[in-house]
Amino acid sequence: MLMQRKELSFEGQNIFIGIDVHLKSWTVSIFTEKLFHKTFTQPPKVESLKKYLDFNFPNANYYSVYEAGFSGFSAHYYLNEMGINNIVVNPADVPTTQKEHQQKDDPTDSKKLARSLRSGELSSIHVPQIATLEARSLVRVRSTLVKDMTRFKQRIKSFLYFHGVNYPPEFEKSVSHWSRKFMLWLKDVKLKNTAGMDALGVLIKEAEQQRNLLLETTRKVRELSKSEIYSRDMKLLCSIPGIGPIAAITLLTELEDITRFENTDHLAGFVGLIPCRHSSGEKNKNGEMTFRGHEFIKRVIIESSWIAARRDPALNMAFHNYAKRMETNKAIIRIARKVMNRIYFVLTKKQEYVMGFV
């Protein structure tokens, strides 16, 4: 006598999940290989999604996707740990119809993600390892502290200008500011009323605390750069003129693995040191530098390129040749591309850079 089977099994079938991630909830859309299943809202927990999938599609292959954003990659790591093959995509690269542009909401976004995942139209961005993410966070915190320190200094200078306090002759040049002697003079500045003195004292104390915090963070970043993971590549990068220890550790934590780039053009596209292109028929036009890219790395390379253009004879010659036919701000972008090529070379070939070669 035949018995009716009560166990479901979707073994060998693929289930596609689009997740619109928010702080307090996830909007999830699920597609099978042939049908649209359902869109629903759930708590922002991987366990809830896994439980739903195991109940409705047991033994299936689960594939999910969400857009990169405020939530970072913690959900990605956990989804993969729970047996859900997840990718993270750039929101700008998700195919979108005009109707979806005009009528945008969470269910539409999650369905769009799931549908595009099923059709194979999505390309994952690189997801770094957890150790790299945490090292990158330390380097970025230092960068934030540097910006904050600049703001604190500007507040003090604005305060002095506003109240008509002039610098002594030995501090007229800005290069002499914020030295130990300058800070001692700053603390001795006298205003007519106690309230003004108190206000200046608070600003000075704030700047000193910020400076101590910045020094502490810089020491930790330097310790990180000397660790076994980064020390060898740090030496290679610092052999390039213009690349110092802070720039080098920034590049290493942001790029993580240089071998994931097929060539220098691939790396240039990732960083954003390529022009916009508009071609139609026989007309080809290259525009300004693309707005897409990694702004953090781009800024570091361009800043380093100004120093490299002065110190490296080959880059110095190239910069002056470019400057004959374009503005210096555009010429330095060309030099930045050359510096980036040198970065790619030393990291892939594991050879120190030799100055003077064209």
DRENDO-1510 file (C-alpha; in Angstrom, 1 decimal, always signed):
<recs>
REC; n; res; u; v; w
REC; 1; MET; +0.0; +0.0; +0.0 .
REC; 2; LEU; +1.4; +3.4; -1.0 .
REC; 3; MET; +1.7; +6.0; +1.7 .
REC; 4; GLN; +1.2; +9.7; +1.1 .
REC; 5; ARG; +4.5; +11.7; +1.6 .
REC; 6; LYS; +4.2; +14.6; +3.9 .
REC; 7; GLU; +7.7; +15.9; +3.7 .
REC; 8; LEU; +8.5; +18.7; +1.3 .
REC; 9; SER; +11.9; +18.9; -0.5 .
REC; 10; PHE; +13.0; +21.5; -2.9 .
REC; 11; GLU; +16.4; +19.9; -3.4 .
REC; 12; GLY; +18.2; +21.1; -6.5 .
REC; 13; GLN; +15.9; +24.1; -6.9 .
REC; 14; ASN; +17.2; +27.7; -6.6 .
REC; 15; ILE; +15.4; +30.3; -4.5 .
REC; 16; PHE; +16.2; +34.0; -5.0 .
REC; 17; ILE; +15.7; +36.6; -2.3 .
REC; 18; GLY; +15.9; +40.4; -2.6 .
REC; 19; ILE; +16.3; +42.2; +0.7 .
REC; 20; ASP; +15.7; +45.9; +1.2 .
REC; 21; VAL; +17.6; +46.6; +4.4 .
REC; 22; HIS; +16.5; +49.1; +7.0 .
REC; 23; LEU; +17.4; +49.8; +10.6 .
REC; 24; LYS; +14.2; +48.4; +12.1 .
REC; 25; SER; +12.9; +46.1; +9.4 .
REC; 26; TRP; +13.7; +44.2; +6.2 .
REC; 27; THR; +11.5; +44.0; +3.2 .
REC; 28; VAL; +12.0; +40.7; +1.6 .
REC; 29; SER; +10.8; +39.5; -1.9 .
REC; 30; ILE; +11.2; +35.8; -2.9 .
REC; 31; PHE; +11.3; +34.4; -6.4 .
REC; 32; THR; +11.5; +30.7; -7.4 .
REC; 33; GLU; +13.1; +29.7; -10.7 .
REC; 34; LYS; +9.7; +30.3; -12.5 .
REC; 35; LEU; +7.4; +32.2; -10.2 .
REC; 36; PHE; +7.1; +35.1; -7.9 .
REC; 37; HIS; +6.4; +33.8; -4.4 .
REC; 38; LYS; +5.8; +36.6; -1.9 .
REC; 39; THR; +6.9; +40.1; -0.5 .
REC; 40; PHE; +6.8; +40.6; +3.2 .
REC; 41; THR; +8.3; +42.6; +6.0 .
REC; 42; GLN; +10.2; +41.0; +8.8 .
REC; 43; PRO; +12.5; +42.0; +11.7 .
REC; 44; PRO; +16.1; +42.7; +10.7 .
REC; 45; LYS; +17.3; +39.3; +11.7 .
REC; 46; VAL; +18.8; +36.6; +9.5 .
REC; 47; GLU; +17.4; +33.9; +11.8 .
REC; 48; SER; +13.8; +34.9; +10.9 .
REC; 49; LEU; +14.5; +34.8; +7.2 .
REC; 50; LYS; +16.3; +31.4; +7.5 .
REC; 51; LYS; +13.4; +30.0; +9.5 .
REC; 52; TYR; +10.9; +31.1; +6.8 .
REC; 53; LEU; +13.0; +29.6; +4.0 .
REC; 54; ASP; +13.5; +26.3; +5.7 .
REC; 55; PHE; +9.7; +26.0; +6.3 .
REC; 56; ASN; +8.5; +26.9; +2.8 .
REC; 57; PHE; +11.5; +25.8; +0.7 .
REC; 58; PRO; +13.3; +23.0; +2.6 .
REC; 59; ASN; +16.6; +21.8; +1.1 .
REC; 60; ALA; +16.6; +24.4; -1.7 .
REC; 61; ASN; +19.6; +26.5; -2.7 .
REC; 62; TYR; +19.2; +30.0; -1.3 .
REC; 63; TYR; +20.6; +33.1; -3.0 .
REC; 64; SER; +20.1; +36.6; -1.6 .
REC; 65; VAL; +21.2; +40.1; -2.4 .
REC; 66; TYR; +21.0; +43.5; -0.7 .
REC; 67; GLU; +22.3; +47.0; -1.6 .
REC; 68; ALA; +25.5; +48.4; +0.1 .
REC; 69; GLY; +24.6; +51.1; +2.6 .
REC; 70; PHE; +24.6; +52.1; +6.2 .
REC; 71; SER; +24.4; +48.5; +7.4 .
REC; 72; GLY; +27.8; +47.5; +6.1 .
REC; 73; PHE; +28.6; +43.8; +5.6 .
REC; 74; SER; +27.6; +42.3; +9.0 .
REC; 75; ALA; +24.3; +40.9; +7.4 .
REC; 76; HIS; +26.3; +39.5; +4.5 .
REC; 77; TYR; +28.7; +37.5; +6.8 .
REC; 78; TYR; +25.8; +36.2; +8.8 .
REC; 79; LEU; +23.7; +35.2; +5.8 .
REC; 80; ASN; +26.5; +33.2; +4.4 .
REC; 81; GLU; +27.1; +31.5; +7.8 .
REC; 82; MET; +23.4; +30.5; +7.8 .
REC; 83; GLY; +23.7; +28.8; +4.4 .
REC; 84; ILE; +22.2; +31.7; +2.3 .
REC; 85; ASN; +24.6; +32.6; -0.6 .
REC; 86; ASN; +24.5; +36.4; -0.4 .
REC; 87; ILE; +26.0; +39.1; -2.5 .
REC; 88; VAL; +26.2; +42.9; -1.9 .
REC; 89; VAL; +25.7; +45.2; -4.9 .
REC; 90; ASN; +26.2; +48.9; -5.7 .
REC; 91; PRO; +22.7; +50.5; -5.7 .
REC; 92; ALA; +23.6; +52.4; -8.8 .
REC; 93; ASP; +24.2; +49.2; -10.7 .
REC; 94; VAL; +20.7; +47.6; -10.1 .
REC; 95; PRO; +18.7; +47.7; -13.4 .
REC; 96; THR; +15.7; +49.9; -12.9 .
REC; 97; THR; +12.7; +50.8; -15.1 .
REC; 98; GLN; +11.2; +54.2; -15.5 .
REC; 99; LYS; +8.1; +53.1; -13.6 .
REC; 100; GLU; +10.3; +51.9; -10.7 .
REC; 101; HIS; +12.0; +55.3; -10.7 .
REC; 102; GLN; +8.6; +57.1; -10.4 .
REC; 103; GLN; +7.0; +54.7; -7.9 .
REC; 104; LYS; +9.8; +53.8; -5.5 .
REC; 105; ASP; +9.0; +52.0; -2.3 .
REC; 106; ASP; +10.5; +49.1; -0.2 .
REC; 107; PRO; +8.5; +46.3; -1.8 .
REC; 108; THR; +9.4; +47.5; -5.3 .
REC; 109; ASP; +13.1; +47.7; -4.4 .
REC; 110; SER; +13.2; +44.2; -2.9 .
REC; 111; LYS; +11.3; +42.7; -5.9 .
REC; 112; LYS; +13.7; +44.5; -8.3 .
REC; 113; LEU; +16.7; +43.0; -6.5 .
REC; 114; ALA; +15.3; +39.5; -6.4 .
REC; 115; ARG; +14.2; +39.6; -10.1 .
REC; 116; SER; +17.6; +40.9; -11.2 .
REC; 117; LEU; +19.4; +38.3; -9.1 .
REC; 118; ARG; +17.4; +35.5; -10.8 .
REC; 119; SER; +18.2; +36.8; -14.3 .
REC; 120; GLY; +21.9; +37.1; -13.5 .
REC; 121; GLU; +22.1; +40.8; -14.1 .
REC; 122; LEU; +23.8; +41.7; -10.8 .
REC; 123; SER; +27.5; +41.9; -10.1 .
REC; 124; SER; +28.7; +41.8; -6.5 .
REC; 125; ILE; +31.0; +44.4; -5.1 .
REC; 126; HIS; +34.1; +43.2; -3.2 .
REC; 127; VAL; +33.4; +42.3; +0.4 .
REC; 128; PRO; +36.5; +42.6; +2.5 .
REC; 129; GLN; +37.4; +40.3; +5.4 .
REC; 130; ILE; +36.4; +41.3; +8.9 .
REC; 131; ALA; +40.0; +41.9; +10.0 .
REC; 132; THR; +40.5; +44.3; +7.0 .
REC; 133; LEU; +37.3; +46.1; +7.8 .
REC; 134; GLU; +38.3; +46.7; +11.4 .
REC; 135; ALA; +41.8; +47.8; +10.4 .
REC; 136; ARG; +40.2; +50.2; +7.8 .
REC; 137; SER; +38.0; +51.6; +10.5 .
REC; 138; LEU; +41.0; +52.6; +12.6 .
REC; 139; VAL; +42.7; +54.3; +9.7 .
REC; 140; ARG; +39.4; +56.1; +8.8 .
REC; 141; VAL; +38.9; +57.2; +12.4 .
REC; 142; ARG; +42.3; +58.9; +12.3 .
REC; 143; SER; +41.4; +60.7; +9.1 .
REC; 144; THR; +38.2; +61.9; +10.8 .
REC; 145; LEU; +40.2; +63.2; +13.7 .
REC; 146; VAL; +42.5; +65.1; +11.4 .
REC; 147; LYS; +39.6; +66.9; +9.9 .
REC; 148; ASP; +38.1; +67.6; +13.3 .
REC; 149; MET; +41.5; +69.0; +14.5 .
REC; 150; THR; +41.5; +71.3; +11.5 .
REC; 151; ARG; +38.1; +72.6; +12.5 .
REC; 152; PHE; +39.1; +73.2; +16.1 .
REC; 153; LYS; +42.1; +75.2; +14.9 .
REC; 154; GLN; +40.0; +77.3; +12.6 .
REC; 155; ARG; +37.6; +78.0; +15.5 .
REC; 156; ILE; +40.4; +79.4; +17.6 .
REC; 157; LYS; +41.8; +81.5; +14.8 .
REC; 158; SER; +38.3; +82.9; +14.0 .
REC; 159; PHE; +37.8; +83.7; +17.7 .
REC; 160; LEU; +41.1; +85.6; +17.8 .
REC; 161; TYR; +40.3; +87.5; +14.6 .
REC; 162; PHE; +36.8; +88.4; +15.8 .
REC; 163; HIS; +38.1; +89.8; +19.1 .
REC; 164; GLY; +40.9; +91.7; +17.4 .
REC; 165; VAL; +43.8; +89.7; +18.9 .
REC; 166; ASN; +46.9; +90.0; +16.8 .
REC; 167; TYR; +49.7; +87.5; +16.6 .
REC; 168; PRO; +53.2; +88.4; +17.9 .
REC; 169; PRO; +55.9; +88.9; +15.3 .
REC; 170; GLU; +57.3; +85.4; +15.9 .
REC; 171; PHE; +54.0; +83.8; +15.0 .
REC; 172; GLU; +53.0; +85.9; +12.0 .
REC; 173; LYS; +53.8; +83.0; +9.6 .
REC; 174; SER; +51.3; +80.1; +9.8 .
REC; 175; VAL; +54.0; +77.5; +9.8 .
REC; 176; SER; +54.9; +78.6; +13.4 .
REC; 177; HIS; +51.3; +78.0; +14.7 .
REC; 178; TRP; +50.3; +75.2; +17.0 .
REC; 179; SER; +53.9; +74.7; +18.3 .
REC; 180; ARG; +54.5; +74.4; +22.0 .
REC; 181; LYS; +55.5; +78.1; +22.2 .
REC; 182; PHE; +52.4; +79.1; +20.3 .
REC; 183; MET; +50.1; +77.2; +22.6 .
REC; 184; LEU; +51.8; +78.8; +25.6 .
REC; 185; TRP; +51.2; +82.3; +24.1 .
REC; 186; LEU; +47.6; +81.3; +23.3 .
REC; 187; LYS; +47.0; +80.5; +26.9 .
REC; 188; ASP; +48.3; +83.9; +28.0 .
REC; 189; VAL; +46.1; +85.9; +25.7 .
REC; 190; LYS; +44.1; +88.4; +27.8 .
REC; 191; LEU; +40.6; +89.7; +27.0 .
REC; 192; LYS; +38.7; +92.4; +28.7 .
REC; 193; ASN; +36.1; +90.2; +30.4 .
REC; 194; THR; +36.1; +86.9; +32.2 .
REC; 195; ALA; +33.4; +85.4; +29.9 .
REC; 196; GLY; +35.7; +85.9; +26.8 .
REC; 197; MET; +38.6; +84.4; +28.7 .
REC; 198; ASP; +36.5; +81.4; +29.6 .
REC; 199; ALA; +35.3; +80.9; +26.0 .
REC; 200; LEU; +38.9; +81.0; +24.7 .
REC; 201; GLY; +40.0; +78.6; +27.4 .
REC; 202; VAL; +37.3; +76.1; +26.4 .
REC; 203; LEU; +38.4; +76.2; +22.8 .
REC; 204; ILE; +42.0; +75.7; +23.7 .
REC; 205; LYS; +41.2; +72.8; +26.0 .
REC; 206; GLU; +39.1; +71.2; +23.3 .
REC; 207; ALA; +42.0; +71.5; +20.8 .
REC; 208; GLU; +44.5; +70.0; +23.2 .
REC; 209; GLN; +42.2; +67.0; +24.0 .
REC; 210; GLN; +41.7; +66.5; +20.3 .
REC; 211; ARG; +45.4; +66.6; +19.6 .
REC; 212; ASN; +46.1; +64.0; +22.3 .
REC; 213; LEU; +43.4; +61.8; +20.9 .
REC; 214; LEU; +44.9; +62.2; +17.4 .
REC; 215; LEU; +48.4; +61.4; +18.6 .
REC; 216; GLU; +47.1; +58.2; +20.4 .
REC; 217; THR; +45.3; +57.1; +17.3 .
REC; 218; THR; +48.3; +57.8; +15.0 .
REC; 219; ARG; +50.4; +55.6; +17.3 .
REC; 220; LYS; +47.9; +52.8; +17.0 .
REC; 221; VAL; +47.9; +53.2; +13.2 .
REC; 222; ARG; +51.7; +53.0; +13.1 .
REC; 223; GLU; +51.6; +49.9; +15.2 .
REC; 224; LEU; +49.1; +48.4; +12.7 .
REC; 225; SER; +51.4; +49.2; +9.8 .
REC; 226; LYS; +54.3; +47.4; +11.5 .
REC; 227; SER; +52.2; +44.2; +12.0 .
REC; 228; GLU; +53.1; +41.0; +10.1 .
REC; 229; ILE; +50.1; +41.4; +7.8 .
REC; 230; TYR; +51.1; +44.8; +6.4 .
REC; 231; SER; +54.9; +45.4; +7.1 .
REC; 232; ARG; +56.2; +43.9; +3.8 .
REC; 233; ASP; +53.8; +45.8; +1.5 .
REC; 234; MET; +54.3; +48.9; +3.6 .
REC; 235; LYS; +58.0; +48.8; +2.7 .
REC; 236; LEU; +57.1; +48.4; -1.0 .
REC; 237; LEU; +54.7; +51.3; -1.1 .
REC; 238; CYS; +56.9; +53.6; +0.8 .
REC; 239; SER; +59.6; +53.1; -1.9 .
REC; 240; ILE; +57.4; +55.2; -4.2 .
REC; 241; PRO; +58.0; +59.0; -3.9 .
REC; 242; GLY; +55.1; +60.7; -2.3 .
REC; 243; ILE; +53.8; +57.6; -0.5 .
REC; 244; GLY; +54.3; +57.9; +3.2 .
REC; 245; PRO; +53.4; +55.5; +6.1 .
REC; 246; ILE; +49.9; +56.9; +6.6 .
REC; 247; ALA; +49.1; +56.9; +2.8 .
REC; 248; ALA; +50.5; +53.4; +2.5 .
REC; 249; ILE; +48.5; +51.9; +5.3 .
REC; 250; THR; +45.4; +53.7; +3.9 .
REC; 251; LEU; +45.9; +52.1; +0.5 .
REC; 252; LEU; +46.5; +48.7; +1.9 .
REC; 253; THR; +43.4; +48.7; +4.1 .
REC; 254; GLU; +41.2; +50.1; +1.4 .
REC; 255; LEU; +42.4; +47.9; -1.5 .
REC; 256; GLU; +42.9; +44.8; +0.7 .
REC; 257; ASP; +44.1; +42.5; -2.1 .
REC; 258; ILE; +45.6; +44.0; -5.2 .
REC; 259; THR; +45.4; +40.7; -7.1 .
REC; 260; ARG; +41.6; +41.1; -7.4 .
REC; 261; PHE; +42.3; +43.7; -10.1 .
REC; 262; GLU; +43.0; +42.2; -13.5 .
REC; 263; ASN; +45.2; +45.2; -14.6 .
REC; 264; THR; +45.9; +48.9; -14.0 .
REC; 265; ASP; +42.8; +49.9; -16.0 .
REC; 266; HIS; +40.6; +47.8; -13.7 .
REC; 267; LEU; +42.2; +49.5; -10.7 .
REC; 268; ALA; +41.8; +52.9; -12.3 .
REC; 269; GLY; +38.2; +52.3; -12.8 .
REC; 270; PHE; +37.7; +51.2; -9.2 .
REC; 271; VAL; +39.5; +54.3; -7.9 .
REC; 272; GLY; +37.8; +56.7; -10.4 .
REC; 273; LEU; +40.8; +58.0; -12.2 .
REC; 274; ILE; +39.3; +57.5; -15.7 .
REC; 275; PRO; +37.4; +60.0; -17.8 .
REC; 276; CYS; +33.7; +60.0; -18.6 .
REC; 277; ARG; +33.1; +58.8; -22.2 .
REC; 278; HIS; +30.4; +59.7; -24.7 .
REC; 279; SER; +30.6; +58.0; -28.0 .
REC; 280; SER; +28.0; +57.8; -30.8 .
REC; 281; GLY; +28.7; +56.7; -34.3 .
REC; 282; GLU; +32.0; +58.3; -35.5 .
REC; 283; LYS; +32.1; +60.8; -32.6 .
REC; 284; ASN; +34.2; +60.0; -29.6 .
REC; 285; LYS; +34.4; +62.4; -26.7 .
REC; 286; ASN; +36.2; +62.0; -23.3 .
REC; 287; GLY; +34.9; +64.3; -20.6 .
REC; 288; GLU; +35.9; +65.1; -17.1 .
REC; 289; MET; +37.0; +62.5; -14.5 .
REC; 290; THR; +34.2; +60.2; -13.6 .
REC; 291; PHE; +32.2; +60.9; -10.5 .
REC; 292; ARG; +32.2; +57.2; -9.7 .
REC; 293; GLY; +35.0; +55.7; -7.8 .
REC; 294; HIS; +36.6; +55.3; -4.4 .
REC; 295; GLU; +36.9; +58.9; -3.1 .
REC; 296; PHE; +39.1; +58.0; -0.1 .
REC; 297; ILE; +41.8; +56.3; -2.3 .
REC; 298; LYS; +41.5; +58.9; -5.0 .
REC; 299; ARG; +42.2; +61.7; -2.5 .
REC; 300; VAL; +45.2; +60.0; -1.1 .
REC; 301; ILE; +46.7; +59.2; -4.5 .
REC; 302; ILE; +46.2; +62.8; -5.8 .
REC; 303; GLU; +47.7; +64.3; -2.6 .
REC; 304; SER; +50.7; +62.0; -2.9 .
REC; 305; SER; +51.1; +62.8; -6.6 .
REC; 306; TRP; +52.0; +66.4; -5.9 .
REC; 307; ILE; +55.0; +65.2; -3.9 .
REC; 308; ALA; +55.9; +62.5; -6.3 .
REC; 309; ALA; +55.9; +65.0; -9.2 .
REC; 310; ARG; +58.5; +67.0; -7.3 .
REC; 311; ARG; +60.8; +64.1; -6.2 .
REC; 312; ASP; +60.7; +61.6; -9.0 .
REC; 313; PRO; +62.6; +62.9; -12.2 .
REC; 314; ALA; +60.4; +60.8; -14.5 .
REC; 315; LEU; +57.2; +62.1; -13.0 .
REC; 316; ASN; +58.6; +65.6; -12.9 .
REC; 317; MET; +59.3; +65.6; -16.6 .
REC; 318; ALA; +55.9; +64.1; -17.4 .
REC; 319; PHE; +54.1; +66.7; -15.2 .
REC; 320; HIS; +55.8; +69.6; -17.0 .
REC; 321; ASN; +55.0; +68.1; -20.4 .
REC; 322; TYR; +51.4; +67.9; -19.4 .
REC; 323; ALA; +51.3; +71.4; -18.0 .
REC; 324; LYS; +52.3; +72.8; -21.3 .
REC; 325; ARG; +48.9; +71.9; -22.8 .
REC; 326; MET; +46.6; +71.8; -19.8 .
REC; 327; GLU; +46.0; +73.3; -16.4 .
REC; 328; THR; +48.1; +72.0; -13.5 .
REC; 329; ASN; +45.1; +70.6; -11.7 .
REC; 330; LYS; +44.4; +68.4; -14.7 .
REC; 331; ALA; +48.0; +67.5; -15.2 .
REC; 332; ILE; +48.3; +66.2; -11.7 .
REC; 333; ILE; +45.4; +63.7; -12.5 .
REC; 334; ARG; +47.6; +62.2; -15.2 .
REC; 335; ILE; +50.5; +62.0; -12.7 .
REC; 336; ALA; +48.1; +60.3; -10.2 .
REC; 337; ARG; +47.3; +57.7; -12.8 .
REC; 338; LYS; +51.0; +57.0; -13.2 .
REC; 339; VAL; +51.5; +56.8; -9.5 .
REC; 340; MET; +48.7; +54.3; -9.3 .
REC; 341; ASN; +50.3; +52.2; -12.0 .
REC; 342; ARG; +53.5; +52.2; -9.9 .
REC; 343; ILE; +51.4; +51.1; -6.8 .
REC; 344; TYR; +50.0; +48.3; -8.8 .
REC; 345; PHE; +53.4; +47.2; -10.0 .
REC; 346; VAL; +55.2; +47.1; -6.7 .
REC; 347; LEU; +52.3; +45.2; -5.0 .
REC; 348; THR; +51.9; +42.6; -7.7 .
REC; 349; LYS; +55.6; +42.1; -8.5 .
REC; 350; LYS; +56.7; +42.5; -4.9 .
REC; 351; GLN; +59.6; +44.7; -6.0 .
REC; 352; GLU; +60.6; +48.1; -4.6 .
REC; 353; TYR; +60.2; +51.1; -6.9 .
REC; 354; VAL; +63.3; +52.5; -8.6 .
REC; 355; MET; +63.1; +56.3; -9.2 .
REC; 356; GLY; +63.9; +57.9; -12.6 .
REC; 357; PHE; +62.5; +55.3; -15.0 .
REC; 358; VAL; +60.0; +56.5; -17.5 .
</recs>
